[in-house]
Amino acid sequence: MNTSITNDMLTALNILVLEKIDAGLFKIIGNLPDWLNQFSCKILASGMNISIPQEEFSFLNNFLIDAEKFWMNNNTKKLSSGLWTEIDADGQEYQFKAYAICVNNRKFLLIEALEDSDQEQQSVLQKAREYQLIYQQLLKDNQKKDVLIHCLIHDIAVELSAINCCFALLEFENLTPKGKEYLETGIKQCLKQEMLIKDILDAFSTEAALTENSHIYIEEAPNILSSIQEVIEFSKLNFALNNIQLQLATNIDMTTDWTVMADKSRLDRVISNLVENAYRYSKPDSIVTIDLQLDGQYILFTIDDCGLGVLPEMEKNLFQKFSQGKGKSGRAGLGLYFCRITLECWGGMIGYLPRLEGGSRFWFRLPRLASVMS
C-alpha cells in the first residue's frame, strides 16, 4: 500500500498524524483532516514543523508528559490518552483521542476526532460505568439496611422470647378463669409478633438475595405439583381445625412434567404464603382449591377460596410492601409482596381475580423448564 493511499485513509478516519522531530517540535505527516482548521489559529500544511499543539489542545499538556516517557522506552505498543472534549469557535463540540506510538524508531502522535457513532459508544460505556457505580452503592446500602433490620429484629425477638418464657411459667400458676383468658390472649399476641418477625425477615432477606444473585440451577428446578402436595400435607391440620377443606383440583394430570424455573425453598414459601392467605380469609365449612394448568410456555397456578374477597380500592396495592387486608391486624402485609418479587425474579408474574361465586382467586405463572430447555 503506497503512502498516498495511507494518507487518504488516515484523513478519512479523521486522524491527524504528527511525527516528533525534537523536544516540543512535531512535523505534520500526510493530509490534514477537515476538523483541524476549526481549532488552529494559523494556516497549516502537510510537511510543516509545528510546536507542541498545546494551545489548540490544552488537554495534551498532561498526556505529552506520559508520551515522552513512552517514546524514550521505544515501546512497541500504543499509549492512549482516553477521551476528551473540545469546543470550536462556532460552539460545536468535538470528542478526541490521542495516541503515542513508535514505528521503526520513529515517534508519532496521532489525534483522532471521533465520529458520532464512536461518541455514542463512548457515552454508552460511560453511562454503563456510572450505572455500575450506582449498582455497587445500592448493594452497599442494601447491606447496611439488612444489617440494621436484622439487629432490630434480633433485639425484638430476644424480648419476645423472654415474654414467652414468662407466659409459659404462668401456665403453671393457679390462675383465675379471667387470668387464664388474659394469658391466652397474651400468648396469641406473641404468636402474631413471631409471625410478623418472620414476614419481615422473609421480605428483606429476599430483596437482598434478588439484588445480589437470582441464578437458578436447572438441575435443581422443582416440580411445582410436588411442592403443592408437600404444602397441603403440612397445612391440612390447621385447615381441619377450622373446618376448611384444602384440596387439589381433580382435573390435574399427574403424569405431566410440572417442573418450573424456580428455587424450591422459595417456591415452597410462595405457595405456603398463598395457602396461609386463603386460610386466614376463608369462612368455616368452606373449600380452598389449588389447580395447575399448562399455559403455553408457562405453568399456571391458581388457588380459590370462599372468603369475602378483596375490596376494589385495595386491588392495585395488593402486592405492594406493607399492604394487608382490612380488619386483619397483626401482620406486616409482606406476604404477597414477597410472592411478587420472588416470582418476577424467575420471569413469572402474579395476580388476583374476584370469583363470580364469591371469594378470591390468586394466581401466578412460571416458565416451564421444558420450554426453556427446548
C-alpha positions as CSV (number, residue, x, y, z in Angstrom):
1,M,0.0,0.0,0.0
2,N,1.6,3.3,-1.1
3,T,2.0,6.4,1.1
4,S,-0.7,8.4,-0.8
5,I,-3.4,5.8,-0.1
6,T,-2.3,5.6,3.6
7,N,-2.6,9.3,4.0
8,D,-6.0,9.4,2.4
9,M,-7.2,6.6,4.7
10,L,-6.0,8.4,7.8
11,T,-7.7,11.6,6.7
12,A,-10.9,9.8,6.0
13,L,-10.7,8.4,9.5
14,N,-10.3,12.0,10.9
15,I,-6.8,11.3,12.2
16,L,-4.0,13.9,12.4
17,V,-0.6,12.3,12.2
18,L,2.3,14.2,13.8
19,E,5.9,12.9,13.9
20,K,8.1,14.0,16.8
21,I,11.2,15.8,15.4
22,D,12.7,17.3,18.6
23,A,11.6,18.3,22.1
24,G,8.5,20.3,21.6
25,L,8.6,20.1,17.8
26,F,6.4,18.0,15.5
27,K,6.1,17.5,11.8
28,I,2.7,17.2,10.1
29,I,2.6,13.9,8.2
30,G,0.1,13.3,5.3
31,N,-3.1,15.2,4.6
32,L,-4.8,17.5,7.1
33,P,-8.3,16.4,8.4
34,D,-11.0,19.0,7.9
35,W,-11.6,19.4,11.6
36,L,-8.1,20.8,12.2
37,N,-9.0,24.2,10.7
38,Q,-11.7,24.6,13.3
39,F,-9.1,24.7,16.1
40,S,-5.9,26.0,14.5
41,C,-5.1,29.8,14.8
42,K,-2.8,29.7,11.7
43,I,-2.8,28.1,8.3
44,L,-1.2,24.6,8.4
45,A,0.0,22.4,5.6
46,S,1.4,18.9,5.2
47,G,5.1,18.7,6.0
48,M,5.2,21.8,8.2
49,N,7.0,21.7,11.5
50,I,4.9,22.9,14.4
51,S,5.4,23.3,18.1
52,I,3.6,21.0,20.6
53,P,-0.1,21.8,19.8
54,Q,-0.9,22.7,23.4
55,E,-2.7,25.9,22.5
56,E,-5.2,24.2,20.3
57,F,-5.5,21.2,22.6
58,S,-4.6,22.1,26.1
59,F,-5.6,18.6,27.3
60,L,-2.4,17.3,25.6
61,N,-0.3,19.1,28.3
62,N,-0.5,16.2,30.7
63,F,-0.7,13.5,28.0
64,L,2.6,14.5,26.3
65,I,4.4,14.1,29.6
66,D,3.4,10.4,29.6
67,A,4.1,10.2,25.9
68,E,7.7,11.4,26.3
69,K,8.4,8.6,28.8
70,F,6.7,6.2,26.4
71,W,8.8,7.3,23.4
72,M,12.0,7.1,25.4
73,N,11.4,3.4,26.0
74,N,10.7,2.9,22.3
75,N,7.6,0.9,23.3
76,T,6.1,-1.3,20.6
77,K,2.5,-0.9,22.0
78,K,0.4,2.3,21.9
79,L,-0.4,4.8,24.7
80,S,-3.9,6.2,24.7
81,S,-5.0,9.5,26.2
82,G,-8.5,8.5,26.8
83,L,-11.5,10.6,25.6
84,W,-11.6,14.4,26.0
85,T,-13.9,17.1,24.6
86,E,-13.1,20.4,22.8
87,I,-15.4,23.1,21.6
88,D,-14.6,25.0,18.4
89,A,-15.1,28.7,17.6
90,D,-18.7,28.0,16.5
91,G,-19.6,26.3,19.7
92,Q,-19.6,22.8,18.2
93,E,-18.5,20.0,20.5
94,Y,-15.9,17.5,19.3
95,Q,-14.6,14.5,21.1
96,F,-10.9,13.4,20.6
97,K,-8.5,10.7,21.5
98,A,-4.7,10.9,21.2
99,Y,-2.2,8.0,20.8
100,A,1.5,7.9,21.2
101,I,3.2,5.1,19.1
102,C,6.7,4.1,17.9
103,V,7.3,2.8,14.4
104,N,10.8,1.9,13.2
105,N,12.4,4.1,15.9
106,R,10.2,7.0,14.7
107,K,7.9,8.6,17.3
108,F,4.3,9.6,16.3
109,L,1.5,11.5,17.9
110,L,-2.0,10.6,16.5
111,I,-5.0,12.8,17.2
112,E,-8.4,11.3,16.3
113,A,-11.7,13.1,16.1
114,L,-14.4,10.6,16.9
115,E,-17.4,10.1,14.7
116,D,-20.9,10.4,16.2
117,S,-21.2,6.6,16.4
118,D,-18.0,6.5,18.4
119,Q,-19.1,9.3,20.6
120,E,-22.4,7.4,21.3
121,Q,-20.5,4.3,22.1
122,Q,-18.2,6.1,24.5
123,S,-21.3,7.8,26.0
124,V,-22.9,4.4,26.5
125,L,-19.8,3.0,28.1
126,Q,-19.6,6.0,30.4
127,K,-23.2,5.5,31.3
128,A,-22.6,1.8,32.0
129,R,-19.7,2.7,34.3
130,E,-21.9,5.2,36.1
131,Y,-24.7,2.7,36.5
132,Q,-22.2,0.1,37.7
133,L,-21.1,2.6,40.4
134,I,-24.8,3.2,41.3
135,Y,-25.4,-0.5,41.5
136,Q,-22.4,-1.1,43.8
137,Q,-23.6,1.7,46.0
138,L,-27.1,0.2,46.0
139,L,-25.6,-3.1,47.2
140,K,-23.8,-1.4,50.0
141,D,-26.9,0.5,51.1
142,N,-28.9,-2.7,51.0
143,Q,-26.3,-4.5,53.1
144,K,-26.5,-1.6,55.7
145,K,-30.3,-1.8,55.7
146,D,-30.1,-5.6,56.0
147,V,-27.8,-5.4,59.0
148,L,-30.0,-2.7,60.6
149,I,-33.2,-4.7,60.1
150,H,-31.6,-7.9,61.5
151,C,-30.3,-6.1,64.5
152,L,-33.7,-4.6,65.3
153,I,-35.5,-7.9,64.7
154,H,-32.9,-9.7,66.9
155,D,-33.5,-7.3,69.8
156,I,-37.3,-7.6,69.4
157,A,-37.0,-11.4,69.2
158,V,-34.9,-11.6,72.4
159,E,-37.5,-9.6,74.3
160,L,-40.3,-11.6,72.8
161,S,-38.6,-14.8,73.9
162,A,-38.4,-13.6,77.4
163,I,-42.1,-12.8,77.4
164,N,-43.0,-16.2,76.1
165,C,-40.9,-17.8,78.9
166,C,-42.9,-15.7,81.4
167,F,-46.2,-16.8,79.9
168,A,-45.0,-20.5,79.9
169,L,-44.3,-20.2,83.7
170,L,-47.6,-18.5,84.3
171,E,-49.4,-21.6,82.9
172,F,-48.2,-23.5,86.0
173,E,-49.7,-20.9,88.3
174,N,-53.2,-21.2,89.9
175,L,-54.9,-18.6,87.7
176,T,-58.5,-17.5,87.8
177,P,-60.6,-18.1,84.7
178,K,-60.2,-14.4,83.8
179,G,-56.4,-14.7,84.4
180,K,-56.3,-17.7,82.0
181,E,-58.2,-15.7,79.4
182,Y,-55.7,-12.9,79.7
183,L,-52.8,-15.4,79.5
184,E,-54.2,-17.0,76.3
185,T,-54.6,-13.5,74.8
186,G,-51.0,-12.7,75.6
187,I,-49.8,-16.0,74.0
188,K,-51.8,-15.3,70.9
189,Q,-50.3,-11.8,70.6
190,C,-46.8,-13.2,71.0
191,L,-47.5,-15.7,68.2
192,K,-48.7,-12.9,65.9
193,Q,-45.5,-11.0,66.7
194,E,-43.4,-14.0,65.8
195,M,-45.2,-14.3,62.5
196,L,-44.7,-10.6,61.9
197,I,-40.9,-11.0,62.5
198,K,-40.8,-14.0,60.1
199,D,-42.6,-11.9,57.4
200,I,-40.2,-9.0,57.8
201,L,-37.1,-11.2,57.6
202,D,-38.5,-13.1,54.6
203,A,-39.2,-9.9,52.6
204,F,-36.0,-8.1,53.4
205,S,-33.7,-11.2,53.0
206,T,-35.4,-11.9,49.7
207,E,-34.9,-8.3,48.5
208,A,-31.2,-8.6,49.3
209,A,-30.8,-12.0,47.7
210,L,-32.6,-11.0,44.5
211,T,-30.4,-7.9,44.2
212,E,-27.2,-9.9,44.5
213,N,-28.0,-13.2,42.8
214,S,-31.0,-14.6,41.0
215,H,-29.3,-17.6,39.4
216,I,-31.3,-20.8,39.1
217,Y,-29.7,-24.2,38.8
218,I,-31.6,-26.1,36.1
219,E,-30.7,-29.5,37.5
220,E,-32.3,-28.4,40.8
221,A,-35.5,-27.0,39.3
222,P,-38.5,-28.1,41.4
223,N,-41.7,-29.9,40.4
224,I,-44.4,-27.5,41.4
225,L,-47.0,-30.2,41.9
226,S,-44.8,-32.0,44.4
227,S,-44.3,-28.6,46.2
228,I,-48.0,-28.1,46.4
229,Q,-48.6,-31.6,47.8
230,E,-46.0,-31.0,50.5
231,V,-47.6,-27.7,51.5
232,I,-51.1,-29.3,51.6
233,E,-49.8,-32.1,53.8
234,F,-48.2,-29.6,56.1
235,S,-51.2,-27.2,56.3
236,K,-54.2,-29.6,56.3
237,L,-54.3,-29.9,60.1
238,N,-54.8,-26.1,60.6
239,F,-57.4,-26.1,57.9
240,A,-59.2,-29.1,59.5
241,L,-59.3,-27.3,62.9
242,N,-61.3,-24.6,61.3
243,N,-63.5,-26.9,59.3
244,I,-61.9,-25.7,56.0
245,Q,-61.1,-28.3,53.3
246,L,-57.8,-27.8,51.4
247,Q,-57.7,-29.8,48.2
248,L,-56.1,-30.2,44.8
249,A,-58.3,-29.8,41.7
250,T,-59.4,-33.2,40.4
251,N,-58.6,-32.4,36.8
252,I,-54.8,-32.1,37.3
253,D,-52.8,-34.5,35.1
254,M,-50.4,-36.3,37.5
255,T,-48.3,-37.6,34.6
256,T,-47.5,-34.1,33.2
257,D,-44.0,-32.7,33.8
258,W,-44.8,-29.8,36.1
259,T,-41.1,-28.7,36.6
260,V,-40.7,-24.9,36.7
261,M,-37.8,-22.4,36.6
262,A,-37.6,-21.6,40.3
263,D,-35.7,-22.3,43.5
264,K,-37.5,-25.0,45.5
265,S,-37.2,-23.5,49.0
266,R,-38.5,-20.1,47.9
267,L,-41.2,-21.6,45.7
268,D,-42.5,-23.6,48.7
269,R,-42.6,-20.3,50.7
270,V,-44.6,-18.6,47.9
271,I,-47.1,-21.4,47.8
272,S,-47.3,-21.5,51.7
273,N,-47.9,-17.8,51.8
274,L,-50.8,-18.1,49.3
275,V,-52.3,-21.1,51.2
276,E,-52.0,-19.3,54.5
277,N,-53.6,-16.2,53.0
278,A,-56.5,-18.3,51.8
279,Y,-56.8,-19.9,55.3
280,R,-56.9,-16.5,57.0
281,Y,-59.7,-15.2,54.8
282,S,-61.8,-18.3,54.3
283,K,-65.1,-18.9,56.1
284,P,-65.5,-22.1,58.3
285,D,-67.0,-25.0,56.4
286,S,-65.7,-23.8,53.1
287,I,-63.3,-25.2,50.5
288,V,-59.9,-24.0,49.2
289,T,-58.9,-25.5,45.9
290,I,-55.5,-25.4,44.2
291,D,-55.3,-26.0,40.4
292,L,-52.4,-26.3,37.9
293,Q,-52.7,-25.8,34.1
294,L,-50.4,-25.7,31.2
295,D,-50.4,-22.2,29.7
296,G,-48.1,-22.3,26.6
297,Q,-44.5,-22.0,27.8
298,Y,-45.7,-21.4,31.3
299,I,-47.4,-23.3,34.1
300,L,-50.4,-21.5,35.7
301,F,-51.1,-21.9,39.4
302,T,-54.4,-20.9,40.9
303,I,-55.8,-21.0,44.5
304,D,-59.5,-20.3,45.0
305,D,-61.1,-19.6,48.4
306,C,-64.7,-18.7,49.5
307,G,-63.8,-15.7,51.7
308,L,-65.0,-12.1,51.5
309,G,-62.7,-11.2,48.6
310,V,-60.6,-8.1,48.2
311,L,-62.1,-4.6,48.3
312,P,-61.8,-2.9,44.8
313,E,-59.8,0.0,46.2
314,M,-57.2,-2.3,47.6
315,E,-56.6,-4.4,44.5
316,K,-54.0,-2.1,42.9
317,N,-51.8,-2.1,46.0
318,L,-52.4,-5.8,46.9
319,F,-48.8,-6.9,46.0
320,Q,-47.0,-3.8,47.3
321,K,-44.9,-3.7,50.5
322,F,-46.9,-3.3,53.8
323,S,-50.3,-3.9,52.1
324,Q,-52.8,-6.0,54.0
325,G,-56.4,-6.9,54.2
326,K,-58.9,-4.8,56.0
327,G,-59.5,-5.9,59.6
328,K,-56.5,-8.3,59.6
329,S,-54.2,-6.6,62.0
330,G,-51.0,-8.0,63.5
331,R,-49.4,-8.8,60.1
332,A,-46.9,-6.7,58.2
333,G,-48.6,-7.1,54.8
334,L,-45.4,-8.5,53.3
335,G,-46.5,-12.0,52.3
336,L,-47.9,-11.1,48.9
337,Y,-45.1,-8.6,48.3
338,F,-42.6,-11.4,48.9
339,C,-44.5,-13.6,46.4
340,R,-44.4,-10.9,43.7
341,I,-40.7,-10.0,43.9
342,T,-39.7,-13.7,44.1
343,L,-41.9,-14.8,41.1
344,E,-40.8,-11.8,39.0
345,C,-37.2,-12.7,39.6
346,W,-37.8,-16.0,37.9
347,G,-39.6,-14.5,34.9
348,G,-43.1,-15.1,36.3
349,M,-46.0,-12.9,37.4
350,I,-48.8,-12.9,40.0
351,G,-52.3,-11.5,40.1
352,Y,-55.7,-11.5,41.7
353,L,-59.2,-12.1,40.4
354,P,-62.5,-11.9,42.2
355,R,-64.6,-15.0,41.8
356,L,-68.2,-14.6,40.5
357,E,-69.5,-17.1,43.1
358,G,-67.7,-15.1,45.8
359,G,-64.2,-15.3,47.3
360,S,-60.8,-14.8,45.8
361,R,-58.6,-16.3,43.2
362,F,-54.9,-15.7,43.4
363,W,-52.8,-16.9,40.5
364,F,-49.2,-16.9,39.3
365,R,-47.4,-18.1,36.2
366,L,-43.8,-19.5,36.0
367,P,-41.8,-20.6,33.0
368,R,-41.8,-24.4,32.3
369,L,-38.4,-26.0,32.4
370,A,-39.3,-28.0,29.3
371,S,-39.9,-24.8,27.3
372,V,-36.7,-23.2,28.5
373,M,-34.6,-26.3,27.6
374,S,-36.2,-26.5,24.1
